[in-house]
């Protein structure tokens, strides 16, 4: 018996070099392109961030001076703080998306039509959306006309893109309008994957719709919710299109940090400083991503236990 099993083990351990060669050949080109257009430029960007340089010449090595200038100038710190507007908008956006997803999966009539209407803005090009909302917010046009129709006077309305007390909120609304449908579709897919027997068990226990939402739906879609939150927060830190197109290239205090990077590199021709700003932005995105993961790992731990207990109870009943 030993003599028969030994050759079988040797055959199992034998490497199929033809298959390995095919994998290497087909992987070589995409890996080469990934390194050439992603990792090499990234390494170069790290190097350039320590130099005082433009596109045509290098003045010399300056160390961390570029990084220190970012935090010493109020305009750059203020541009970072503008991301808080977009983060607040991301919270509203996710809340609306989750509300509509829950509503549209509850069996109401015409749900498919509403899904298409809500998802359509995500399919529209961001630049086109920018020009649509620029016309929408223009003084005396669409928004002002609607508000006048319900009783507001034109003189009492602010300049939606000039008044610095409201213009950033106006820009945030464009992002909410564009991405709410995308998040809603992801939530709908996650809710549809929850075992229906959990709802039946909860109903038998006397749970109402709100209890089902908090004890079954929220824990059941936690992974997708975390993904949407991470994408929304990182997108808030790198917001560009609303402020650049609708806000006329960041005019009237709407310039986000990403726009400042663009202006530093392509208008002021200070490539070293722009690379340092890009590195700071990357670090901020990484820190926020880690913070969110830690939040869901430790703060939301109790919700996982609640969901597991509900699931086990449903299996027992059914």
C-alpha positions in Angstrom: 0.0 0.0 0.0 2.9 2.4 0.7 4.5 1.7 -2.7 1.2 2.6 -4.5 0.6 5.8 -2.5 4.1 7.2 -2.9 4.0 7.7 -6.7 0.5 9.3 -6.3 1.9 11.9 -3.8 4.8 12.6 -6.2 2.5 13.2 -9.1 0.4 15.6 -7.0 3.4 17.6 -5.9 4.7 17.8 -9.5 4.6 21.4 -10.8 2.9 22.0 -14.0 5.5 24.3 -15.5 3.5 24.9 -18.7 0.7 26.4 -16.6 3.2 28.5 -14.6 4.8 29.8 -17.8 1.4 30.8 -19.2 0.5 32.7 -15.9 3.9 34.5 -16.0 3.5 35.5 -19.6 0.0 36.8 -19.3 0.8 38.6 -16.0 4.0 40.2 -17.2 2.4 42.9 -19.5 -0.2 44.2 -17.1 2.2 44.1 -14.2 4.8 46.0 -16.3 2.2 48.6 -17.3 1.0 48.9 -13.6 4.5 49.5 -12.4 5.3 51.9 -15.3 2.3 54.1 -15.0 1.5 53.8 -11.3 4.3 52.8 -9.0 7.2 54.6 -10.8 5.4 57.9 -11.0 4.4 57.5 -7.4 8.0 57.0 -6.3 9.0 60.0 -8.5 6.3 62.1 -6.8 7.7 61.3 -3.4 11.1 62.3 -4.6 9.9 65.6 -6.2 8.1 66.6 -3.0 11.4 67.3 -1.4 12.6 69.6 -4.2 11.9 73.2 -5.2 11.2 72.6 -8.9 9.0 73.3 -11.9 8.4 71.3 -15.1 11.5 72.7 -16.7 14.1 73.1 -14.0 15.1 72.1 -10.5 16.3 74.7 -8.0 17.5 72.3 -5.4 16.7 70.0 -2.5 14.6 71.7 0.2 13.8 68.8 2.5 10.6 69.1 4.4 10.1 72.8 3.6 7.4 72.1 1.1 5.5 70.2 3.7 5.9 72.9 6.4 4.6 75.6 4.0 1.4 73.7 3.5 0.5 73.9 7.2 1.9 77.4 7.7 -0.4 79.0 5.1 -4.0 79.5 6.0 -5.3 79.1 2.4 -4.1 75.5 2.3 -5.4 74.6 5.8 -8.7 76.3 4.9 -8.9 74.3 1.7 -8.4 71.1 3.8 -11.2 72.2 6.1 -13.5 72.6 3.1 -13.5 68.8 3.0 -15.7 68.9 6.1 -18.5 70.3 4.0 -18.3 67.3 1.6 -18.0 64.8 4.5 -21.2 66.2 5.9 -22.8 65.9 2.5 -21.5 62.3 2.4 -23.4 61.5 5.6 -26.6 63.0 4.2 -26.0 61.2 0.9 -25.5 57.8 2.6 -28.6 58.4 4.8 -30.8 59.2 1.8 -29.4 56.3 -0.1 -30.1 53.9 2.7 -33.6 55.3 3.2 -34.5 54.9 -0.4 -32.9 51.5 -0.6 -35.0 50.3 2.4 -38.1 51.8 0.9 -37.6 50.3 -2.6 -37.0 46.8 -1.2 -40.2 46.8 0.9 -42.3 45.8 -2.1 -43.8 49.1 -3.2 -45.2 49.5 -6.7 -43.0 51.0 -9.4 -39.8 50.3 -7.5 -37.9 49.5 -10.7 -38.9 52.9 -12.2 -37.8 54.8 -9.1 -34.5 52.8 -9.1 -33.7 53.9 -12.6 -34.6 57.5 -11.9 -32.4 57.6 -8.8 -29.5 55.9 -10.5 -29.6 58.0 -13.7 -27.5 61.0 -12.3 -24.6 58.7 -11.7 -24.4 57.9 -15.4 -24.1 61.5 -16.4 -20.6 62.9 -16.9 -19.4 65.0 -13.9 -18.5 68.0 -16.1 -22.0 68.0 -17.6 -23.5 67.9 -14.2 -21.3 70.8 -13.2 -22.6 73.0 -16.1 -26.2 71.9 -15.3 -26.0 73.1 -11.7 -24.1 76.2 -12.7 -27.1 77.2 -14.7 -29.4 75.9 -11.9 -27.8 78.2 -9.4 -27.4 81.3 -11.6 -29.1 84.4 -10.2 -32.7 84.6 -11.4 -32.7 81.2 -13.1 -34.0 77.8 -12.2 -33.7 77.6 -8.4 -34.5 81.3 -7.8 -37.5 81.0 -10.1 -38.8 77.9 -8.2 -38.3 79.7 -4.8 -40.1 82.8 -6.1 -43.0 80.6 -7.2 -43.5 79.5 -3.6 -43.4 83.0 -2.1 -39.8 84.1 -1.7 -38.7 87.4 -3.1 -35.6 87.6 -5.3 -33.9 90.2 -3.1 -34.2 87.9 0.0 -32.4 85.0 -1.8 -28.6 84.7 -1.5 -26.2 84.4 -4.5 -25.9 80.7 -4.3 -22.4 80.6 -5.9 -21.0 84.0 -4.5 -22.2 84.1 -0.9 -19.6 82.2 1.1 -22.1 81.3 3.7 -24.0 79.1 1.3 -21.9 78.5 -1.8 -20.0 75.4 -0.4 -23.3 73.8 0.7 -24.6 74.5 -2.8 -21.7 72.6 -4.3 -22.1 69.7 -1.8 -25.7 69.3 -3.0 -24.4 68.5 -6.5 -22.3 65.6 -5.2 -25.2 64.3 -3.2 -27.5 64.4 -6.2 -24.9 62.6 -8.4 -23.8 59.8 -6.0 -26.9 59.1 -4.0 -28.3 56.7 -6.6 -25.0 54.7 -6.9 -25.0 54.1 -3.1 -28.6 53.3 -3.2 -28.1 50.5 -5.7 -25.3 49.0 -3.7 -27.5 49.1 -0.6 -30.4 47.4 -2.5 -28.1 44.6 -3.5 -26.9 44.1 0.1 -30.4 44.2 1.5 -31.6 41.6 -1.1 -28.9 39.2 0.1 -30.3 39.1 3.7 -32.1 35.8 4.5 -35.9 36.5 4.4 -36.5 34.1 7.3 -34.9 36.7 9.6 -37.7 39.1 8.9 -40.3 36.3 9.4 -38.7 35.4 12.8 -38.6 39.1 13.8 -42.3 39.5 12.9 -43.2 36.5 15.0 -41.3 38.1 17.9 -43.4 41.2 17.5 -40.7 43.4 15.9 -41.9 46.4 13.9 -40.3 47.8 10.8 -37.9 50.0 12.7 -36.8 47.1 14.9 -36.2 45.0 11.8 -34.2 47.9 10.2 -31.9 48.4 13.3 -31.5 44.7 14.2 -31.5 43.0 10.8 -30.9 45.3 7.9 -28.1 47.6 9.4 -26.0 44.7 10.8 -26.6 42.7 7.6 -25.3 45.4 5.2 -22.4 46.5 7.5 -19.8 45.5 5.0 -21.3 47.3 2.1 -22.1 50.3 4.3 -18.5 50.5 5.4 -17.4 50.3 1.8 -19.7 53.1 0.8 -18.6 55.2 3.7 -14.9 54.8 2.9 -15.5 55.7 -0.7 -17.6 58.7 0.2 -15.1 60.1 2.8 -12.1 59.6 0.5 -14.1 61.2 -2.3 -14.8 64.1 0.0 -11.1 64.7 0.6 -10.4 64.7 -3.1 -13.5 66.7 -4.3 -12.7 68.5 -7.6 -15.5 68.7 -10.2 -18.2 70.6 -8.2 -15.8 73.3 -7.1 -13.9 73.5 -10.4 -16.9 73.6 -12.8 -19.8 74.9 -10.7 -17.6 77.1 -8.5 -15.7 78.6 -11.4 -12.3 77.0 -10.6 -12.6 77.5 -6.8 -13.7 81.2 -6.8 -15.3 82.8 -3.8 -13.8 80.5 -1.2 -14.8 77.2 -2.9 -11.3 75.9 -3.8 -10.8 72.5 -2.3 -7.4 71.1 -1.5 -7.4 69.1 -4.7 -8.0 72.3 -6.7 -5.1 74.0 -4.8 -2.9 71.1 -5.9 -4.0 71.6 -9.5 -3.4 75.4 -9.4 0.0 74.9 -7.7 1.2 72.4 -10.4 -0.4 73.8 -13.6 -0.9 77.5 -12.9 2.0 78.4 -10.6 4.3 75.8 -12.1 5.5 74.7 -8.7 5.7 70.9 -9.2 7.6 70.2 -6.0 5.1 71.9 -3.8 2.2 70.3 -5.6 3.8 66.8 -5.1 4.1 67.6 -1.3 0.4 68.6 -1.2 -0.5 65.4 -3.0 1.4 63.3 -0.4 -0.4 65.1 2.4 -3.7 64.4 0.7 -2.8 60.7 0.4 -1.8 60.5 4.1 -5.1 62.1 5.1 -7.1 59.6 3.0 -5.1 56.7 4.6 -5.7 58.0 8.1 -9.4 58.4 7.6 -9.7 55.0 6.0 -7.9 53.4 9.0 -10.1 55.4 11.5 -13.2 54.1 9.8 -12.1 50.5 9.8 -11.2 50.8 13.5 -14.6 52.3 14.2 -16.5 49.5 12.5 -14.3 46.9 14.1 -14.7 48.0 17.7 -17.7 50.3 17.9 -19.9 48.3 15.7 -18.9 45.0 17.3 -22.1 44.8 19.3 -24.3 45.1 16.2 -22.5 42.0 14.8 -23.4 40.0 18.0 -27.0 41.2 17.7 -27.2 40.1 14.1 -25.7 36.7 14.8 -28.1 36.1 17.6 -31.0 37.0 15.4 -29.7 34.7 12.6 -29.3 31.8 15.0 -32.8 32.3 16.4 -34.3 32.4 13.0 -32.6 29.1 12.1 -34.0 27.6 15.2 -37.5 28.7 14.4 -37.4 27.7 10.8 
